[in-house]
């Protein structure tokens, strides 16, 4: 059971890494050197918006899935406390990152009273 939990967490981390890499396109790729300064600026602004949107959708869902999986592993017939704790920690990390992202997004907005 421990091995399955570790493989599951590593697969999810690899998937999220792939999502971030694709969302960061074309930066950190061989095609980056072909971009003009204007294209870089446009792509960077687009990627910032895209990253925030994807994170706001994905992180709460992952936190719920990790939490449910943690409870299932702990209360199942073959309970594995360590695997349940690992999944629980992943859930808490997702909630923390989501909270930090939302908090940072609020600070950046300018006041409309001026």
C-alpha positions in Angstrom: 0.0 0.0 0.0 2.9 2.4 0.8 4.4 1.8 -2.6 1.0 2.6 -4.3 0.7 5.8 -2.3 4.2 7.0 -3.2 3.7 6.1 -6.9 0.3 8.0 -6.9 1.8 11.1 -5.4 4.8 11.0 -7.8 2.5 10.6 -10.8 0.4 13.5 -9.7 3.5 15.7 -9.2 4.8 14.7 -12.6 1.4 15.6 -14.1 1.4 19.0 -12.5 4.9 19.6 -13.7 3.9 18.8 -17.2 0.9 21.1 -16.9 3.1 23.9 -15.7 5.6 23.3 -18.5 2.9 23.4 -21.1 1.3 26.4 -19.5 4.6 28.2 -19.6 5.0 27.6 -23.3 7.2 28.8 -25.2 9.5 29.8 -22.4 12.2 27.3 -21.3 12.0 25.6 -24.7 14.3 25.8 -27.8 11.7 28.1 -29.5 12.2 30.8 -26.9 15.2 32.3 -28.7 13.1 33.0 -31.8 10.7 35.4 -29.9 11.0 39.1 -30.3 10.8 41.4 -27.2 7.1 42.2 -28.0 6.2 38.5 -28.3 8.0 37.7 -25.1 6.0 40.4 -23.3 2.7 39.2 -24.7 3.4 35.5 -23.9 4.6 36.3 -20.4 1.3 38.3 -19.6 -0.8 35.4 -21.1 1.1 32.8 -19.1 0.6 34.7 -15.8 -3.1 34.9 -16.3 -3.2 31.2 -17.4 -1.2 30.0 -14.4 -3.5 31.8 -11.9 -6.6 30.4 -13.5 -5.4 26.9 -13.7 -4.2 26.9 -10.1 -7.5 28.3 -8.8 -9.3 25.5 -10.5 -6.9 22.6 -9.9 -5.7 23.1 -6.3 -9.0 22.9 -4.5 -10.0 19.8 -6.5 -6.7 18.1 -5.7 -7.0 19.0 -2.0 -10.4 17.3 -1.9 -9.2 14.3 -3.8 -6.1 13.9 -1.6 -8.3 14.3 1.6 -10.8 11.7 0.5 -8.0 9.3 -0.5 -6.4 9.8 2.8 -9.6 8.9 4.7 -10.2 5.9 2.4 -6.7 4.6 3.0 -6.9 5.0 6.7 -10.4 3.5 7.1 -10.0 0.7 4.5 -9.6 -3.0 5.3 -5.9 -2.7 4.6 -5.2 0.6 6.4 -1.8 2.1 6.0 -1.3 5.0 8.4 1.8 6.3 6.7 0.2 6.5 3.3 -2.8 8.2 4.8 -0.6 10.8 6.4 1.3 11.3 3.1 -2.0 12.0 1.3 -3.2 14.2 4.1 0.0 16.3 3.9 -0.5 16.6 0.1 -4.0 17.8 0.7 -2.8 20.4 3.3 -0.1 21.6 0.9 -2.6 22.1 -1.9 -4.9 24.1 0.4 -1.9 26.2 1.6 -0.7 27.0 -1.9 -4.3 27.9 -2.9 -4.6 30.2 0.1 -1.3 31.9 -0.7 -2.3 32.3 -4.3 -5.6 33.9 -3.4 -4.0 36.1 -0.8 -1.3 37.3 -3.2 -3.9 38.0 -5.9 -5.8 40.3 -3.6 -2.8 42.4 -2.7 -2.0 43.1 -6.3 -5.3 44.8 -7.1 -5.3 48.6 -7.0 -7.9 50.6 -5.2 -10.8 51.8 -7.4 -11.3 54.8 -5.1 -9.2 57.6 -6.5 
